[in-house]
């Protein structure tokens, strides 16, 4: 009897432990886990930048989530967001702020303001934040300790920095040129702060590291309206020696605006047409996946789903989702004013 009772207790305890373990792992970390975050720039001084949330099943759509949770506004212009495991960092350039929130609950944790001057994009590496800034008298990357949010230092770089990514102890910064134009990628050695510049075609913006450890950069080129039109390209850079490995050149009058990578496939936009090519391709695609409506201002891809943003700066913007295989639209949702970027959470 005692043995049977002991066995029963052990079995019950194991079941209870398994149940608790299962419950704890499935417990949501916040209202905004398992979904898509959309950042919107806002418009003018009266219309704040904001963040929208759409659940993975597309059943829940919630706008102005930062305001709902924190009872305050972010102000315009919400330029971009960055993430680590638990936090989201919201960069608002005309306020010179990086607002730190829990990425799943959106509860505000801190605001970074020191030594920011028109901040643009941010990346996180080894519990430090690296933020590109157009600057007042010169452009720079501002570095912060993310355990204390204290400012550490500035790294001076060329004019008009935008995107910044980290790979293998190096920071890569694309320089569109701010109010003008630039044609460089800065490579910063994190250990030494040494900066090397790589010349590419005009107005480099989106970039990523591909599976072969090449840096792939979308160079938009100068448009015709500038009076000094230049070619655009998808440029591949060898990160072992910081030299241009190859270029896929666009026709003289075409200027791509967006590029993302998913599963060894590059997706890019020209006007309202979205195309795809393999990362090893040597030429552009001649057949678009889809042609979207409105002002195409952001794209992202997850699996077989293409997400696009039709930005509106007077009312809510529109998120459309397409099945890439069938080229059909599967979802349409109203999201943030001036919606520009898509993040999977």
Buried (B, 14 or more C-beta within 10 A) or exposed (E): EEEEEEEEEEEEEEEEEEEEEEEEEEEEEBBBBBBBBBBBBBBEEEBBBBBBBBBEEBEEBBBBBBBBBBEEBBBBBBBBBBBBEEBBBBBBBBBBBBBBBBBBBBEBBBBBBEBBBBBBBBBBBEEBBBBBBBBEEEBBBBBBEBEEBEBBEBBEBBBBBBBBBBBEEBBBBBBBBBEEBBBBBBBBEBEEBEBEBBEBBBBBBBBBBBEEEBBBBBBBBBBEEEEEBBBBBBBBBBBEEBEBBBBBBBEEEBBBBBBBBBEEBBBBBBEBBBBBBEBEBEEBBEEBBBEBEBBBBBBBBBEEBBBBBBBBBEEBBBBBBBBBEEEEBEBEBBBBBBBBBBBEB
